[in-house]
Amino acid sequence: MDQGKLHSYIKKVSKRISDEELSLIISCAQNLQLKKGDAVLKEGDVCRSFYLVEKGYLRTWYNKDGITINLNFTLEGEFATNVKSLKTHQPSELTIEAGEEASVLVFNLDIIVKEFGAHPQIVLFIRRLAMHMLLVSEEHNKLFKMYTPTERYRYMEENKPELLQRISLSQIASYLGVTRETLSRIRGKRD
């Protein structure tokens, strides 16, 4: 990954991290090249890492009685993880996999804490990253509690148009909590 981009992605989360501490975090990263469908976290595994997408996207999904429910799509420059599993050390109920060919940096939390836990800005970065990811999740949850399916789709059009260009209609429908037929009707209606 271009070092300048990587630095800017990390600095978006924690502006005060020094270049030295930033280099220490980056030194822990493992670069993974994924094919579509390759998982970085499988249901039942304990999550010990967070993932930064360099190229492609990651799809986070949940299996409910054999039905795949898409929970999130993480695009270039964004982080993904299972915060609950990371914090509790319990098996993940989620799967995080490549939605297309992807390049991902994997930051193993255990290695970072062991090697650099004495650096307060690195510990602060990890906390801020977790908080950032929780806020993104909260925004998504708010969509489902406050808006109709049509309003959720319009929100995506305005705020996440790249998802509509890259993700299949079936997966978008699952993400929005509607059937593909309902999504087609929503897309057909214009205000």
ROZADREN-20045 format. One record per residue (C-alpha): x, y, z; residue in one letter. Coordinates in steps of 0.1 Angstrom, whole numbers, padded with zeros to 4 digits, always signed. Example, Ala and Ser with C-alpha at 12.3 -4.5 7.8 and 13.67 -1.06 7.14 Angstrom:
// residues 2
+0123-0045+0078A+0137-0011+0071S
This chain:
// residues 191
+0000+0000+0000M+0011+0035-0007D+0026+0047+0026Q+0011+0082+0022G-0024+0067+0019K-0018+0043+0048L-0007+0072+0070H-0037+0092+0061S-0061+0063+0068Y-0046+0059+0103I-0044+0096+0110K-0081+0099+0102K-0087+0077+0133V-0060+0092+0155S-0045+0126+0145K-0020+0128+0172R-0001+0096+0165I+0035+0103+0158S+0053+0092+0126D+0074+0068+0148E+0043+0052+0164E+0026+0051+0131L+0056+0032+0117S+0055+0008+0146L+0018+0000+0140I+0024-0005+0103I+0054-0028+0110S+0029-0052+0126C+0006-0053+0095A+0004-0085+0073Q-0007-0079+0037N-0032-0104+0024L-0043-0109-0012Q-0078-0123-0013L-0100-0138-0039K-0137-0132-0039K-0152-0153-0011G-0119-0157+0009D-0126-0150+0046A-0104-0130+0070V-0127-0140+0098L-0151-0170+0098K-0181-0176+0120E-0169-0195+0151G-0134-0180+0150D-0123-0156+0177V-0114-0122+0162C-0080-0109+0172R-0074-0084+0143S-0087-0054+0125F-0085-0052+0088Y-0078-0022+0066L-0089-0025+0030V-0064-0014+0005E-0082-0026-0027K-0115-0042-0032G-0140-0045-0004Y-0149-0067+0025L-0184-0080+0032R-0195-0087+0067T-0224-0111+0070W-0244-0132+0094Y-0260-0166+0088N-0296-0167+0101K-0311-0201+0096D-0293-0206+0063G-0301-0172+0050I-0272-0147+0045T-0278-0113+0059I-0253-0086+0049N-0244-0063+0077L-0217-0041+0062N-0195-0035+0032F-0160-0021+0039T-0144-0002+0010L-0109+0011+0003E-0094+0031+0032G-0119+0017+0058E-0114-0007+0087F-0134-0038+0095A-0134-0061+0125T-0158-0078+0149N-0156-0055+0179V-0177-0078+0201K-0155-0109+0195S-0123-0088+0197L-0133-0074+0231K-0149-0106+0247T-0126-0132+0231H-0158-0151+0222Q-0163-0169+0189P-0176-0146+0161S-0212-0149+0149E-0201-0130+0118L-0181-0138+0087T-0159-0111+0071I-0149-0120+0035E-0137-0104+0003A-0166-0093-0018G-0143-0091-0048E-0106-0096-0053E-0091-0076-0025A-0059-0065-0008S-0062-0061+0030V-0038-0052+0057L-0043-0073+0088V-0033-0057+0122F-0032-0084+0149N-0042-0068+0182L-0023-0092+0204D+0010-0085+0185I+0005-0047+0187I-0003-0048+0224V+0026-0071+0232K+0051-0052+0212E+0039-0016+0216F+0015-0016+0246G+0038+0008+0264A+0032+0035+0237H+0002+0055+0249P-0006+0069+0215Q-0008+0033+0200I-0031+0022+0227V-0052+0054+0221L-0052+0046+0184F-0067+0012+0190I-0094+0026+0214R-0102+0054+0189R-0104+0028+0161L-0128+0007+0181A-0149+0038+0189M-0149+0049+0153H-0161+0015+0142M-0189+0015+0169L-0200+0049+0157L-0203+0036+0121V-0223+0006+0134S-0245+0029+0154E-0253+0050+0123E-0262+0019+0104H-0285+0007+0133N-0302+0041+0133K-0311+0037+0096L-0331+0006+0105F-0348+0020+0135K-0358+0054+0121M-0362+0050+0083Y-0383+0031+0059T-0367+0008+0033P-0371+0035+0007T-0355+0061+0029E-0326+0037+0036R-0320+0032-0001Y-0321+0070-0007R-0296+0074+0021Y-0273+0050+0003M-0278+0069-0030E-0267+0101-0013E-0241+0089+0011N-0227+0056-0003K-0232+0057-0040P-0201+0036-0046E-0218+0006-0029L-0247+0008-0054L-0221+0006-0082Q-0201-0023-0069R-0225-0045-0049I-0250-0069-0064S-0287-0060-0061L-0293-0092-0040S-0266-0082-0015Q-0279-0046-0013I-0314-0059-0007A-0301-0081+0021S-0281-0051+0035Y-0312-0029+0035L-0334-0057+0050G-0358-0061+0020V-0363-0086-0008T-0348-0081-0042R-0383-0075-0056E-0390-0048-0030T-0356-0032-0039L-0365-0032-0076S-0398-0014-0068R-0379+0011-0046I-0354+0018-0074R-0382+0022-0099G-0399+0049-0079K-0386+0084-0082R-0399+0113-0061D
